[in-house]
Amino acid sequence: MKKKIVAYKPVPADVMAYLREHADVVEADAAQHDAFVAALKDADGAIGASVKITPAMLEGATRLKALATISVGFDNFDVADLTRRGIVLANTPDVLTESTADTVFSLILATARRVVELAGYVKAGEWKRSIGAEHFGVDVQGKTLGIVGLGRIGGAVARRAALGFNMRVLYTNRSANDHAERAYGAKRVELAELLAQSDFVCLQVPLTKETHHLIGAAELKAMKKSAILINASRGQTVDEAALIEALKGGTIHGAGLDVFEQEPVAADSPLLSMKNVVALPHIGSATHETRHAMARCAAENLVAALDGTLRTNIVNRDVLGT
């Protein structure tokens, strides 16, 4: 009997064709909660992103063997519960590394050089004479970049910083990143030292219990008054209320944000009216090329997982007994 897959996020036509070669595919709208949960009940696998999949939603889904998320992050899943159920969870960690690092660096440049603010100034017809000091930005080249979490994306950011902009790179990580230390001169330090010395503090950590509100009022106060916070990881790694107060009070110089505690961010959020904040709509990997590669990778992950042959991109390797 052909396997059944639930697709709860649209995928490119060629990726859908690939899935249909290997299984019967049911396209489901996750916003129609009851119908989506019903579809999962007799499915062998599911593919999608940006939807919280709770244990309650999987009750009775006894055939379900694999879930493929079209993302590197997996905080929408209860990984321990999936492992208990024997369900493989696969993600797409490699294909989005470079495009996400590009987004991170665009935030660094945009906040430092006030790109969004001054582009608006020109478009509003306010550019009447040569700009003065009130419109000056700050240099990026030669400054110190502190990266909290030097994994794949953090490493790609470090490469851009050190080799492209002659920046000094500090980092915190659970383990040493020998390659980054050799190739980019990165120095591993404690978070307190990173916050105190960095001109730009860049968060590249997954959202876990340990990283929830990793940056709060105390950490923001420990940063230089001239420092800029960059977050393109997960919104909840930063205490947003504390960040708003720090930006209002001049505790730090500015922030570049691709992620927020609640997404989409509320239109009346104080962050959106601050000139020293660059706010993006979670575009980290949002290029045509990368999103296509992510969807294809997730589809291949799912098909291989259902065949019992997947050995890479597995979030919960314990489910395989390895």
Backbone bond lengths (Angstrom), bond angles and torsions (degrees), N, CA, C in turn:
res aa  C-N    CA-C-N  psi(-1)  N-CA   C-N-CA  omega(-1)  CA-C   N-CA-C  phi
1 M - - - 1.467 - - 1.529 109.72 -
2 K 1.326 115.94 134.69 1.455 120.53 -178.99 1.521 110.32 -67.04
3 K 1.326 115.75 140.25 1.467 120.40 179.72 1.531 110.11 -70.67
4 K 1.340 114.80 156.67 1.457 120.89 178.79 1.525 109.54 -113.46
5 I 1.332 115.37 130.27 1.461 122.31 178.17 1.524 109.55 -119.30
6 V 1.320 116.12 136.44 1.460 121.77 173.37 1.525 108.07 -100.88
7 A 1.318 117.15 122.71 1.465 122.57 175.03 1.522 107.40 -103.36
8 Y 1.340 116.67 112.62 1.460 119.34 -176.26 1.530 112.74 -109.17
9 K 1.313 115.69 17.34 1.466 122.50 169.70 1.524 106.53 -145.92
10 P 1.323 118.27 137.83 1.466 119.25 178.93 1.529 111.30 -59.65
11 V 1.323 116.31 140.32 1.460 121.49 176.61 1.528 108.31 -125.84
12 P 1.332 117.71 158.66 1.473 119.83 179.24 1.523 111.95 -56.99
13 A 1.322 115.10 154.71 1.467 120.91 -174.16 1.519 112.49 -58.00
14 D 1.342 117.35 -40.18 1.464 118.82 -178.69 1.524 111.97 -69.57
15 V 1.338 115.78 -31.22 1.470 119.80 177.06 1.529 109.87 -71.04
16 M 1.325 115.96 -40.52 1.462 119.30 176.63 1.526 110.61 -62.71
17 A 1.329 116.49 -40.47 1.472 120.20 178.25 1.523 110.64 -61.66
18 Y 1.320 116.26 -40.11 1.472 120.94 177.76 1.534 110.21 -61.80
19 L 1.324 116.91 -45.17 1.467 120.23 179.50 1.530 110.73 -62.57
20 R 1.334 116.03 -41.37 1.465 119.82 -177.95 1.527 112.22 -68.61
21 E 1.327 116.86 -23.26 1.465 119.72 174.55 1.529 111.29 -65.09
22 H 1.322 114.91 -28.47 1.465 120.01 -171.98 1.525 114.35 -108.51
23 A 1.328 117.13 -12.48 1.468 118.99 -175.84 1.520 110.40 -163.49
24 D 1.322 115.46 166.13 1.455 121.07 168.85 1.524 106.95 -80.67
25 V 1.306 117.01 125.86 1.462 120.93 -175.65 1.527 110.23 -109.03
26 V 1.322 115.16 127.73 1.461 122.12 174.57 1.523 107.33 -109.56
27 E 1.334 116.74 121.28 1.464 120.37 177.24 1.526 108.39 -87.48
28 A 1.316 115.45 124.65 1.465 120.89 -176.17 1.523 110.39 -123.47
29 D 1.318 115.56 144.76 1.459 121.96 175.14 1.531 107.26 -96.26
30 A 1.327 116.01 109.94 1.466 120.05 -176.49 1.526 112.18 -62.60
31 A 1.343 116.97 -20.75 1.466 119.87 177.70 1.529 111.24 -68.65
32 Q 1.344 116.32 -23.94 1.472 120.50 173.66 1.528 106.71 -89.20
33 H 1.318 114.72 80.15 1.467 121.72 -166.07 1.522 113.35 -53.41
34 D 1.309 117.48 -53.06 1.467 120.47 -174.74 1.523 111.73 -62.63
35 A 1.325 116.73 -42.02 1.469 120.50 179.50 1.527 110.69 -66.85
36 F 1.333 116.63 -36.99 1.462 121.31 178.48 1.527 110.58 -64.91
37 V 1.326 116.44 -46.82 1.467 120.65 179.45 1.529 110.28 -63.30
38 A 1.307 117.05 -39.31 1.469 121.18 178.13 1.525 110.88 -62.56
39 A 1.334 116.82 -39.21 1.465 120.62 179.28 1.525 111.05 -65.01
40 L 1.320 116.57 -35.35 1.469 120.31 -179.63 1.527 112.17 -68.26
41 K 1.330 116.35 -26.49 1.468 120.42 -172.64 1.522 113.94 -61.21
42 D 1.337 117.61 -31.14 1.464 117.89 179.04 1.534 111.60 -119.81
43 A 1.345 115.16 26.60 1.467 120.51 179.90 1.523 110.46 -96.85
44 D 1.323 115.35 151.99 1.468 121.42 173.90 1.530 110.99 -91.23
45 G 1.338 115.84 -27.89 1.458 120.30 -179.27 1.514 110.91 -155.71
46 A 1.338 115.08 168.03 1.471 119.93 177.86 1.513 108.98 -148.19
47 I 1.331 114.59 150.26 1.457 121.27 -179.29 1.518 108.93 -136.48
48 G 1.340 116.65 136.45 1.455 120.30 -179.73 1.509 111.04 171.62
49 A 1.327 116.16 -163.70 1.460 121.46 -179.43 1.520 109.32 -165.67
50 S 1.338 114.99 165.12 1.472 123.07 170.93 1.522 114.15 64.56
51 V 1.326 116.87 24.04 1.466 121.12 178.51 1.527 108.68 -131.87
52 K 1.325 116.48 131.76 1.459 120.98 177.36 1.532 108.93 -73.00
53 I 1.330 115.25 121.21 1.467 120.49 177.22 1.525 107.84 -106.76
54 T 1.317 116.80 106.59 1.465 121.46 -175.27 1.527 110.96 -94.73
55 P 1.342 116.97 159.36 1.462 119.71 175.60 1.519 113.05 -54.21
56 A 1.328 117.17 -38.59 1.469 120.46 -179.35 1.523 111.98 -60.70
57 M 1.332 116.13 -32.71 1.465 119.82 -179.23 1.522 112.16 -70.63
58 L 1.325 116.14 -18.49 1.468 120.16 -176.68 1.523 113.05 -100.20
59 E 1.327 116.98 -1.54 1.461 119.75 177.97 1.531 109.31 -61.27
60 G 1.310 115.64 127.25 1.459 120.33 -179.96 1.512 114.05 87.41
61 A 1.336 117.06 -6.01 1.470 120.19 178.85 1.529 108.59 -86.87
62 T 1.310 115.38 66.12 1.470 120.69 -170.70 1.524 113.62 -72.99
63 R 1.328 117.71 -18.72 1.472 120.36 179.48 1.526 112.40 -86.42
64 L 1.326 116.08 -15.15 1.458 120.11 -172.31 1.527 111.19 -64.89
65 K 1.318 115.61 123.61 1.465 121.09 -177.01 1.521 113.29 -118.79
66 A 1.346 117.56 -19.75 1.463 119.00 -176.15 1.520 111.50 -155.24
67 L 1.336 115.00 143.42 1.454 123.09 173.03 1.522 107.79 -125.43
68 A 1.310 117.18 133.47 1.459 121.65 178.09 1.521 108.52 -118.73
69 T 1.334 116.54 117.71 1.452 120.46 178.31 1.525 109.28 -96.72
70 I 1.320 115.82 135.73 1.461 121.45 179.87 1.524 107.42 -87.64
71 S 1.313 115.18 65.28 1.464 122.46 -176.65 1.514 108.36 -170.30
72 V 1.324 115.46 166.35 1.467 118.93 171.35 1.531 109.36 -89.53
73 G 1.341 116.75 -33.76 1.461 120.89 179.41 1.518 111.49 -73.70
74 F 1.328 116.11 148.26 1.466 119.43 -179.17 1.520 111.76 -135.19
75 D 1.346 116.76 26.30 1.458 120.05 -178.88 1.530 112.69 -74.71
76 N 1.330 117.85 -2.64 1.472 120.10 174.15 1.524 112.04 -84.40
77 F 1.329 117.34 2.61 1.459 121.29 -176.76 1.530 110.99 -124.92
78 D 1.309 116.08 147.28 1.462 122.14 170.96 1.525 105.96 -89.40
79 V 1.321 115.73 92.73 1.468 120.95 -171.22 1.529 111.01 -61.87
80 A 1.318 116.85 -41.40 1.464 119.89 -179.53 1.530 110.77 -62.50
81 D 1.329 116.58 -40.11 1.465 120.15 178.87 1.531 110.84 -65.65
82 L 1.322 117.17 -41.97 1.467 120.02 178.03 1.532 110.54 -61.01
83 T 1.314 115.97 -41.44 1.469 119.86 179.73 1.523 110.86 -63.06
84 R 1.330 116.09 -42.62 1.478 120.14 178.22 1.532 110.92 -60.43
85 R 1.314 115.63 -34.71 1.464 120.07 -178.97 1.530 112.24 -83.18
86 G 1.327 117.21 -6.42 1.452 120.60 -178.64 1.519 113.02 76.31
87 I 1.342 116.34 25.50 1.470 121.33 -179.17 1.524 109.34 -99.56
88 V 1.318 116.85 123.76 1.464 122.02 177.14 1.526 109.16 -75.10
89 L 1.331 116.00 133.93 1.460 121.45 172.73 1.522 108.03 -113.03
90 A 1.327 116.86 122.99 1.464 121.68 -179.38 1.526 109.88 -118.13
91 N 1.337 115.64 145.44 1.467 120.20 178.17 1.525 110.39 -128.51
92 T 1.337 116.59 -173.56 1.474 120.58 -174.07 1.531 110.23 -126.41
93 P 1.334 118.03 69.61 1.462 120.20 -169.40 1.518 117.06 -73.94
94 D 1.304 119.26 -29.25 1.466 119.68 -171.19 1.514 114.53 -90.72
95 V 1.329 117.52 -37.07 1.463 119.73 -168.90 1.524 113.91 -70.25
96 L 1.338 118.02 -17.80 1.458 119.21 -178.12 1.529 113.66 -103.29
97 T 1.329 117.32 2.15 1.460 121.08 -173.41 1.529 112.40 -56.63
98 E 1.320 117.53 -53.30 1.460 120.64 -172.25 1.525 112.47 -70.63
99 S 1.328 117.51 -41.32 1.468 118.39 -179.37 1.527 110.78 -68.00
100 T 1.325 117.65 -35.27 1.465 119.81 177.88 1.527 110.74 -69.24
101 A 1.327 116.64 -39.59 1.461 119.76 176.23 1.528 110.94 -62.47
102 D 1.334 117.44 -36.47 1.469 120.74 174.61 1.525 110.46 -59.76
103 T 1.337 116.31 -43.30 1.468 120.50 179.28 1.518 110.81 -62.04
104 V 1.334 116.15 -44.30 1.467 120.54 178.80 1.527 110.10 -57.79
105 F 1.329 115.22 -45.80 1.467 116.92 -176.67 1.528 111.46 -71.99
106 S 1.321 117.03 -29.74 1.463 118.58 175.32 1.527 110.38 -63.71
107 L 1.331 117.39 -34.99 1.469 121.05 176.92 1.527 111.04 -68.17
108 I 1.329 116.53 -39.96 1.464 120.01 177.22 1.530 110.02 -59.30
109 L 1.329 116.43 -50.22 1.463 120.92 -177.92 1.530 111.72 -67.24
110 A 1.328 116.28 -42.04 1.468 119.89 -176.81 1.524 111.79 -65.35
111 T 1.343 116.65 -40.07 1.463 118.86 -179.78 1.525 110.93 -73.13
112 A 1.328 116.68 -41.75 1.464 119.86 -177.90 1.526 111.55 -65.27
113 R 1.329 116.54 -41.53 1.463 120.23 -175.00 1.528 112.86 -101.32
114 R 1.320 117.08 8.78 1.473 123.51 174.41 1.526 111.36 56.12
115 V 1.325 115.53 40.64 1.463 121.44 -172.02 1.534 112.48 -61.02
116 V 1.321 116.97 -49.02 1.466 120.25 -176.28 1.521 110.66 -66.88
117 E 1.321 115.80 -46.12 1.466 121.08 -179.54 1.531 110.76 -59.16
118 L 1.330 116.90 -47.97 1.457 119.99 -174.70 1.530 112.41 -77.04
119 A 1.322 117.54 -27.24 1.467 119.78 172.51 1.524 109.37 -63.89
120 G 1.322 116.49 -41.06 1.463 120.82 176.47 1.521 112.06 -64.35
121 Y 1.322 115.22 -37.02 1.469 121.86 178.08 1.531 110.87 -61.05
122 V 1.327 116.14 -42.64 1.466 120.39 178.94 1.528 110.45 -69.30
123 K 1.338 116.27 -46.57 1.466 119.78 -177.63 1.527 112.39 -64.56
124 A 1.318 116.44 -26.53 1.470 120.17 179.15 1.530 111.51 -80.90
125 G 1.323 116.74 -0.37 1.455 119.94 178.45 1.515 113.83 77.64
126 E 1.332 117.24 20.48 1.462 120.85 -176.27 1.527 113.23 -89.91
127 W 1.334 118.11 -7.73 1.467 121.25 -178.35 1.530 109.04 -81.98
128 K 1.322 115.36 97.11 1.463 121.42 -175.58 1.525 112.74 -108.40
129 R 1.345 116.73 -19.89 1.465 120.89 -176.63 1.521 108.69 -154.54
130 S 1.320 117.27 173.88 1.473 120.41 178.59 1.519 109.89 -57.61
131 I 1.336 115.45 137.94 1.460 118.52 -176.44 1.529 110.90 -71.40
132 G 1.323 114.56 151.27 1.457 121.35 178.49 1.510 111.36 -111.22
133 A 1.311 115.60 -171.68 1.470 122.02 -174.63 1.523 112.60 -58.45
134 E 1.318 117.26 -26.68 1.469 119.52 -178.44 1.525 111.97 -66.23
135 H 1.336 116.41 -14.30 1.461 120.11 178.91 1.529 112.74 -112.81
136 F 1.317 117.53 5.25 1.459 120.00 -179.43 1.527 111.11 -69.78
137 G 1.320 115.04 149.24 1.462 121.02 172.35 1.521 110.22 -102.54
138 V 1.324 116.00 -158.48 1.466 121.38 177.66 1.528 108.38 -126.97
139 D 1.321 115.44 154.44 1.464 120.56 179.06 1.520 111.85 -68.44
140 V 1.327 115.11 151.22 1.467 122.62 170.70 1.526 109.37 -103.58
141 Q 1.329 116.25 -47.33 1.461 120.11 -177.76 1.533 110.67 -58.46
142 G 1.323 114.61 138.12 1.456 120.95 176.98 1.519 115.53 79.87
143 K 1.321 117.98 -3.23 1.454 120.86 -178.96 1.536 110.93 -85.65
144 T 1.328 115.94 177.17 1.461 121.49 179.94 1.517 110.07 -102.33
145 L 1.336 115.67 124.98 1.464 122.38 177.89 1.518 108.96 -107.87
146 G 1.309 116.82 124.05 1.460 121.89 175.38 1.514 109.88 -103.62
147 I 1.326 116.56 120.62 1.461 121.03 -177.92 1.521 108.92 -109.88
148 V 1.314 115.90 118.84 1.463 121.47 178.84 1.527 107.04 -93.57
149 G 1.334 116.24 100.37 1.456 121.88 -176.91 1.512 111.35 102.72
150 L 1.336 116.76 92.67 1.465 120.05 -175.42 1.523 110.13 -104.04
151 G 1.341 114.54 67.54 1.454 120.69 173.30 1.514 109.56 -93.26
152 R 1.331 116.71 -145.20 1.466 120.31 -177.29 1.523 112.19 -60.32
153 I 1.337 116.25 -53.27 1.461 119.49 -176.58 1.528 110.28 -69.91
154 G 1.308 116.96 -43.86 1.463 120.13 177.59 1.518 111.52 -57.78
155 G 1.329 116.61 -39.48 1.457 120.54 178.20 1.513 112.08 -65.45
156 A 1.329 116.61 -37.91 1.464 120.45 178.47 1.528 111.02 -68.72
157 V 1.330 116.74 -34.43 1.461 120.72 175.12 1.531 109.46 -67.10
158 A 1.337 116.72 -42.54 1.464 121.06 179.33 1.525 110.98 -60.05
159 R 1.332 116.90 -39.49 1.468 120.60 178.79 1.523 110.94 -62.25
160 R 1.320 116.46 -46.04 1.459 120.43 178.50 1.534 110.49 -61.15
161 A 1.315 116.09 -43.01 1.470 121.10 -176.27 1.520 112.08 -66.56
162 A 1.339 115.98 -50.17 1.461 120.14 -174.01 1.524 112.29 -74.37
163 L 1.321 116.68 -47.25 1.457 120.26 -174.16 1.518 112.67 -84.36
164 G 1.327 116.19 -32.19 1.457 119.29 -177.63 1.510 114.41 -92.21
165 F 1.335 117.57 -31.59 1.462 120.94 -173.06 1.526 113.21 -125.89
166 N 1.328 116.56 12.41 1.460 121.26 175.81 1.530 111.76 51.38
167 M 1.318 116.39 39.11 1.458 120.85 -179.12 1.530 110.79 -90.26
168 R 1.301 115.31 148.82 1.465 121.67 171.01 1.526 106.75 -82.28
169 V 1.321 116.86 130.55 1.462 120.82 -175.80 1.522 110.69 -112.46
170 L 1.324 115.60 121.25 1.460 122.71 170.28 1.519 107.11 -107.72
171 Y 1.340 116.92 151.41 1.464 117.93 177.75 1.513 111.83 -151.34
172 T 1.322 114.32 154.40 1.465 121.42 167.84 1.524 106.83 -117.31
173 N 1.296 115.68 143.84 1.452 120.40 179.25 1.511 108.06 -163.26
174 R 1.335 116.83 155.79 1.465 119.98 179.30 1.520 111.29 -61.69
175 S 1.324 116.37 -31.86 1.460 120.51 177.74 1.522 109.01 -135.81
176 A 1.315 115.97 161.02 1.458 120.03 -179.20 1.523 110.62 -68.00
177 N 1.328 116.17 142.99 1.462 121.84 174.85 1.531 106.86 -104.39
178 D 1.326 115.39 89.22 1.466 120.62 -173.97 1.518 112.03 -60.63
179 H 1.337 116.70 -38.55 1.463 119.54 -178.78 1.526 111.02 -62.70
180 A 1.324 116.97 -45.51 1.460 120.42 -179.46 1.526 110.99 -65.50
181 E 1.307 116.75 -34.51 1.466 119.75 179.01 1.527 110.78 -67.42
182 R 1.333 116.07 -41.44 1.473 119.91 -179.64 1.527 111.47 -73.58
183 A 1.331 115.85 -47.73 1.465 120.01 -171.19 1.526 113.84 -81.22
184 Y 1.339 116.84 -32.84 1.462 119.73 -173.04 1.525 113.31 -120.24
185 G 1.328 117.00 2.67 1.458 120.22 -179.22 1.512 113.69 68.15
186 A 1.331 116.95 20.76 1.474 120.51 -179.18 1.525 110.63 -64.76
187 K 1.316 115.89 142.82 1.465 121.60 -179.32 1.526 109.69 -120.11
188 R 1.309 115.43 125.26 1.468 120.36 179.81 1.524 110.25 -82.70
189 V 1.335 116.31 126.92 1.463 121.97 -178.06 1.529 109.24 -136.95
190 E 1.307 116.31 170.76 1.462 120.95 173.00 1.531 108.93 -75.35
191 L 1.331 116.09 157.13 1.460 120.79 -177.06 1.531 111.52 -56.34
192 A 1.328 117.53 -40.56 1.468 120.48 -177.78 1.523 111.45 -59.72
193 E 1.339 116.97 -41.71 1.466 120.57 179.40 1.520 110.68 -69.47
194 L 1.320 116.45 -39.71 1.465 120.64 178.83 1.525 110.55 -60.21
195 L 1.333 116.18 -46.32 1.461 120.13 -178.68 1.524 111.30 -63.87
196 A 1.311 116.69 -39.03 1.463 120.71 -176.13 1.517 113.13 -71.75
197 Q 1.336 117.48 -30.19 1.462 120.53 -171.98 1.529 114.61 -102.33
198 S 1.311 118.09 -18.54 1.472 120.42 -169.88 1.531 112.93 -83.10
199 D 1.329 114.17 140.29 1.463 120.42 172.32 1.529 110.80 -83.99
200 F 1.328 114.91 -28.47 1.459 122.10 174.88 1.521 107.10 -131.27
201 V 1.333 117.20 129.32 1.465 122.06 176.47 1.517 107.20 -111.74
202 C 1.327 115.49 118.99 1.455 122.04 -172.84 1.526 109.91 -116.36
203 L 1.330 116.82 123.18 1.462 121.10 -179.60 1.522 110.61 -93.14
204 Q 1.336 116.44 125.45 1.466 122.15 179.14 1.524 110.08 -135.36
205 V 1.318 116.32 46.28 1.456 121.57 -177.61 1.523 110.66 -111.88
206 P 1.331 117.87 151.95 1.468 119.71 172.19 1.526 109.45 -73.47
207 L 1.322 117.07 162.81 1.455 120.52 177.10 1.519 109.31 -86.96
208 T 1.328 115.91 115.74 1.462 123.03 176.59 1.528 107.87 -135.51
209 K 1.320 116.25 177.71 1.467 119.39 175.70 1.524 110.91 -58.86
210 E 1.340 115.78 -34.49 1.464 120.67 -177.07 1.528 112.24 -75.66
211 T 1.324 116.85 -29.71 1.467 118.89 -176.70 1.528 113.55 -98.58
212 H 1.332 118.13 -4.83 1.458 120.68 177.27 1.531 109.05 -61.73
213 H 1.330 116.50 124.13 1.469 122.91 -176.97 1.531 111.56 53.60
214 L 1.313 115.33 38.59 1.468 120.72 176.06 1.527 110.80 -56.92
215 I 1.333 115.15 -36.47 1.465 120.33 176.53 1.523 108.37 -107.10
216 G 1.328 114.90 110.04 1.460 121.56 179.12 1.520 110.10 -124.90
217 A 1.317 116.75 -161.88 1.467 121.21 -175.37 1.525 112.11 -58.51
218 A 1.335 116.77 -42.70 1.470 119.74 -177.74 1.524 111.32 -65.58
219 E 1.336 116.41 -41.63 1.467 120.32 -179.41 1.533 110.99 -68.18
220 L 1.319 116.66 -39.44 1.462 120.03 178.67 1.524 110.80 -65.03
221 K 1.316 115.92 -37.88 1.471 120.65 178.32 1.527 110.79 -67.05
222 A 1.332 116.61 -29.05 1.471 121.35 -179.25 1.529 112.32 -76.43
223 M 1.326 117.79 -14.56 1.466 121.88 179.07 1.525 110.80 -78.55
224 K 1.313 115.66 160.64 1.463 120.84 173.69 1.530 109.60 -62.06
225 K 1.330 116.66 147.84 1.469 119.10 175.45 1.530 110.78 -65.02
226 S 1.329 116.25 -23.49 1.464 121.34 -179.75 1.521 112.75 -90.48
227 A 1.347 117.34 1.84 1.473 121.15 -173.18 1.526 111.84 -81.44
228 I 1.327 113.71 155.77 1.462 122.02 177.63 1.522 108.64 -120.86
229 L 1.332 116.88 132.02 1.465 122.55 178.11 1.526 109.50 -94.46
230 I 1.324 116.07 130.81 1.458 122.25 178.25 1.529 108.51 -118.26
231 N 1.332 116.75 124.18 1.464 119.37 177.83 1.522 110.92 -131.97
232 A 1.332 114.97 110.66 1.466 121.34 173.93 1.521 108.98 -127.21
233 S 1.342 115.93 27.02 1.470 119.88 -179.98 1.522 109.72 -98.63
234 R 1.324 116.79 -87.27 1.460 123.04 174.64 1.525 107.99 -138.81
235 G 1.324 116.54 138.91 1.458 120.87 -175.02 1.509 114.12 -58.67
236 Q 1.323 116.59 -36.08 1.457 119.97 -174.33 1.523 113.70 -77.59
237 T 1.335 117.68 0.83 1.469 119.02 172.19 1.527 110.74 -74.71
238 V 1.317 116.52 -13.19 1.466 122.14 178.99 1.520 109.48 -117.95
239 D 1.324 116.53 135.43 1.460 121.77 171.95 1.529 106.48 -74.97
240 E 1.311 116.36 101.27 1.461 121.01 -171.47 1.521 112.70 -63.87
241 A 1.320 117.05 -37.84 1.466 120.08 178.69 1.526 110.18 -62.55
242 A 1.328 115.98 -41.46 1.466 120.19 178.27 1.526 111.11 -66.56
243 L 1.331 116.46 -37.47 1.462 120.17 178.59 1.527 110.65 -64.06
244 I 1.323 116.45 -43.34 1.466 120.63 179.14 1.531 110.21 -58.82
245 E 1.318 116.42 -45.07 1.471 120.20 179.13 1.523 111.30 -64.47
246 A 1.331 116.87 -40.02 1.465 120.96 -179.81 1.527 111.09 -65.22
247 L 1.315 117.11 -38.43 1.463 120.77 179.22 1.532 110.91 -72.49
248 K 1.325 116.09 -39.43 1.467 120.23 178.02 1.528 110.97 -63.58
249 G 1.334 115.00 -41.26 1.459 119.89 -173.86 1.511 115.07 -88.47
250 G 1.329 117.88 -0.74 1.452 119.88 -179.85 1.509 114.32 76.60
251 T 1.345 116.52 18.47 1.465 120.34 177.68 1.525 109.99 -63.98
252 I 1.356 116.99 -39.35 1.462 121.94 171.85 1.523 108.36 -128.30
253 H 1.327 115.69 166.35 1.462 120.73 -172.46 1.522 113.24 -78.52
254 G 1.345 116.90 -37.77 1.454 118.77 -176.34 1.514 111.80 -175.27
255 A 1.328 115.92 -178.41 1.465 121.35 -179.58 1.518 110.13 -149.38
256 G 1.327 114.74 142.41 1.452 121.92 171.82 1.512 108.05 -117.60
257 L 1.326 117.33 117.24 1.463 121.55 -169.58 1.531 111.95 -126.07
258 D 1.309 115.63 124.75 1.462 120.96 172.02 1.521 110.74 -104.92
259 V 1.336 116.39 -6.99 1.465 121.71 -175.86 1.531 109.53 -138.93
260 F 1.350 114.67 155.12 1.457 120.68 -175.58 1.520 109.10 -141.97
261 E 1.335 115.34 161.47 1.476 119.15 -179.20 1.519 111.21 -60.23
262 Q 1.326 116.61 -41.03 1.460 121.60 174.70 1.520 107.72 -119.62
263 E 1.324 116.64 129.65 1.458 120.21 179.92 1.525 110.98 -125.54
264 P 1.346 117.84 136.79 1.463 126.86 -4.26 1.532 111.37 -62.84
265 V 1.331 115.98 149.23 1.456 121.08 179.32 1.531 108.97 -65.34
266 A 1.332 116.03 143.09 1.465 120.92 -179.60 1.523 110.45 -62.29
267 A 1.324 116.00 139.23 1.464 121.37 -178.02 1.521 112.03 -61.61
268 D 1.347 116.92 -24.28 1.464 119.60 -179.28 1.520 113.04 -97.37
269 S 1.338 117.90 13.25 1.463 120.64 177.95 1.523 109.65 -61.49
270 P 1.328 117.56 132.67 1.473 119.97 177.89 1.522 112.87 -56.74
271 L 1.332 117.01 -26.00 1.466 119.92 -179.49 1.521 111.80 -59.97
272 L 1.322 116.58 -31.97 1.461 120.38 -173.98 1.522 113.48 -78.38
273 S 1.312 117.17 -12.42 1.470 120.06 179.14 1.525 112.03 -104.19
274 M 1.333 117.00 4.16 1.468 120.95 -178.70 1.526 110.48 -92.94
275 K 1.327 116.06 127.90 1.463 120.47 -179.84 1.521 112.39 -67.40
276 N 1.349 116.80 -24.21 1.461 120.13 -177.36 1.524 112.74 -92.55
277 V 1.334 116.36 18.73 1.467 121.61 177.17 1.526 109.16 -123.05
278 V 1.324 115.85 128.87 1.463 121.03 169.20 1.526 106.56 -103.49
279 A 1.324 116.47 121.06 1.470 121.94 -176.09 1.522 110.13 -117.96
280 L 1.322 115.54 126.54 1.467 121.79 178.68 1.526 110.00 -119.98
281 P 1.333 118.24 156.07 1.474 121.68 -175.19 1.531 113.55 -89.36
282 H 1.332 116.63 55.83 1.468 122.92 177.49 1.538 110.38 53.35
283 I 1.337 114.63 61.73 1.470 120.11 -175.82 1.529 112.52 -102.98
284 G 1.337 117.56 12.28 1.466 121.62 -172.85 1.513 116.06 -36.02
285 S 1.318 116.66 -53.30 1.469 120.58 -177.57 1.518 112.18 -110.40
286 A 1.333 116.85 16.41 1.465 120.50 -168.87 1.523 113.00 -84.34
287 T 1.325 115.20 69.68 1.461 120.48 166.68 1.524 106.52 -119.51
288 H 1.321 115.89 156.82 1.469 119.46 179.65 1.525 110.81 -57.03
289 E 1.343 114.91 -44.99 1.462 118.94 -175.54 1.526 112.02 -65.90
290 T 1.330 115.74 -45.74 1.461 119.25 -175.08 1.520 112.04 -71.89
291 R 1.333 117.58 -42.19 1.466 118.78 179.87 1.533 111.13 -64.15
292 H 1.325 116.71 -34.34 1.461 119.28 176.37 1.527 109.75 -66.55
293 A 1.327 116.65 -45.07 1.469 120.50 179.99 1.526 111.15 -63.20
294 M 1.333 117.42 -36.65 1.462 121.01 178.62 1.527 111.09 -65.28
295 A 1.347 115.60 -44.10 1.463 119.22 -179.83 1.525 110.73 -64.02
296 R 1.335 116.90 -41.83 1.460 120.43 178.91 1.523 110.75 -64.66
297 C 1.333 116.55 -43.57 1.464 120.86 179.06 1.524 110.66 -60.84
298 A 1.343 116.75 -45.23 1.462 120.42 179.94 1.522 111.43 -62.68
299 A 1.332 116.36 -40.17 1.469 120.49 179.13 1.525 110.66 -64.35
300 E 1.320 116.49 -43.55 1.468 119.95 178.39 1.526 110.81 -66.21
301 N 1.332 116.29 -37.69 1.470 120.14 175.35 1.526 110.41 -57.66
302 L 1.340 115.73 -47.18 1.459 120.51 -175.08 1.527 111.67 -65.88
303 V 1.320 116.11 -46.24 1.469 119.71 -179.39 1.532 110.10 -61.71
304 A 1.325 116.78 -44.08 1.463 120.26 179.66 1.524 111.30 -65.98
305 A 1.331 116.95 -39.47 1.467 119.85 179.43 1.529 110.94 -63.15
306 L 1.326 116.34 -41.43 1.468 119.98 179.34 1.529 111.36 -68.48
307 D 1.333 116.18 -26.84 1.473 120.21 176.31 1.526 112.19 -84.69
308 G 1.335 116.19 -7.89 1.468 120.08 -179.01 1.514 113.87 78.33
309 T 1.354 116.85 18.50 1.463 119.64 -176.67 1.526 113.60 -111.65
310 L 1.330 118.83 -1.71 1.466 120.83 -177.79 1.525 110.50 -71.35
311 R 1.325 116.53 128.96 1.466 121.25 179.67 1.529 112.30 -127.37
312 T 1.323 117.71 -8.20 1.464 121.42 178.96 1.524 109.28 -122.10
313 N 1.333 116.00 166.59 1.477 122.83 175.89 1.526 112.77 60.82
314 I 1.324 117.31 25.84 1.470 121.38 179.67 1.528 109.17 -95.78
315 V 1.315 116.49 121.10 1.462 121.32 -179.63 1.527 110.91 -71.84
316 N 1.330 116.68 -45.90 1.472 122.11 -175.09 1.535 110.31 -109.19
317 R 1.308 115.20 74.07 1.476 119.91 -176.05 1.522 111.87 -60.63
318 D 1.340 117.11 -22.89 1.466 120.86 179.19 1.533 111.84 -57.91
319 V 1.333 116.25 -26.07 1.458 120.05 -177.59 1.528 110.76 -65.35
320 L 1.341 116.38 -22.98 1.451 120.79 179.12 1.525 112.05 -90.65
321 G 1.336 114.83 -6.20 1.467 118.22 -177.26 1.506 112.32 76.18
322 T 1.370 116.55 22.35 1.469 121.01 179.19 1.503 111.21 -117.35
